[in-house]
Amino acid sequence: MPESIKNVKTKHEPRLMSTPGVVSVGIGQDNKGQSAIIIGVENQDKLDKMTLPEELDGYPVKVQIVGTIRAQ
């Protein structure tokens, strides 16, 4: 049985969040409506300088530019 998307996210989140410019890692849907790992990045400049996976343990990865996230 394949690993759940929640477990895949939990397993890869620390490494992804340590990438400069990555501000969030979540679960959502890709453009085809499939469950996907969603990686939020700060801006296009940061995205252009990083290499992110297209897939994690069989789940597609979708990258979104979300801006800077600040606690309030």
C-alpha positions as CSV (number, residue, x, y, z in Angstrom):
1,M,0.0,0.0,0.0
2,P,1.4,3.4,-0.9
3,E,2.4,5.8,1.8
4,S,-0.2,8.5,2.6
5,I,0.3,12.0,1.3
6,K,0.2,13.3,4.9
7,N,3.1,11.0,5.8
8,V,5.0,12.0,2.6
9,K,4.6,15.7,3.5
10,T,5.7,15.1,7.1
11,K,8.8,13.2,5.9
12,H,10.0,15.8,3.4
13,E,8.8,19.0,5.1
14,P,12.0,19.6,7.2
15,R,14.3,19.4,4.1
16,L,12.0,21.5,1.9
17,M,11.6,24.2,4.6
18,S,15.4,24.4,5.0
19,T,15.6,25.5,1.3
20,P,16.1,29.3,1.1
21,G,13.0,30.9,-0.3
22,V,10.6,28.1,0.6
23,V,8.0,29.5,3.1
24,S,5.4,26.7,3.3
25,V,4.7,23.1,2.6
26,G,1.1,21.8,2.4
27,I,-1.3,19.4,0.8
28,G,-3.7,20.4,-1.9
29,Q,-4.5,19.5,-5.5
30,D,-2.6,19.8,-8.8
31,N,-4.1,21.2,-12.0
32,K,-5.6,17.7,-12.7
33,G,-7.4,17.5,-9.4
34,Q,-5.0,14.9,-7.9
35,S,-3.7,15.1,-4.4
36,A,-0.4,17.0,-4.4
37,I,2.3,18.4,-2.2
38,I,2.1,22.2,-2.4
39,I,5.4,24.1,-1.9
40,G,5.0,27.9,-1.3
41,V,7.9,30.1,-2.3
42,E,8.6,33.7,-1.4
43,N,9.0,35.1,-4.9
44,Q,9.9,34.4,-8.6
45,D,13.5,35.4,-8.1
46,K,14.0,32.8,-5.3
47,L,12.2,30.2,-7.4
48,D,14.5,30.8,-10.4
49,K,17.5,30.0,-8.2
50,M,16.2,26.7,-6.6
51,T,15.7,23.2,-7.8
52,L,12.5,21.6,-6.4
53,P,11.3,18.1,-7.0
54,E,8.5,17.5,-9.5
55,E,7.3,14.5,-7.4
56,L,7.7,13.2,-3.9
57,D,7.2,9.4,-3.3
58,G,4.8,9.2,-6.2
59,Y,2.8,12.4,-5.4
60,P,3.0,15.4,-7.7
61,V,4.5,18.6,-6.4
62,K,2.9,22.0,-7.2
63,V,4.9,25.2,-6.6
64,Q,3.1,28.4,-5.8
65,I,4.5,31.9,-5.2
66,V,2.9,33.0,-1.9
67,G,5.1,35.9,-0.8
68,T,6.7,36.4,2.6
69,I,4.8,34.8,5.5
70,R,5.0,36.7,8.8
71,A,3.5,35.7,12.2
72,Q,1.1,38.3,13.6
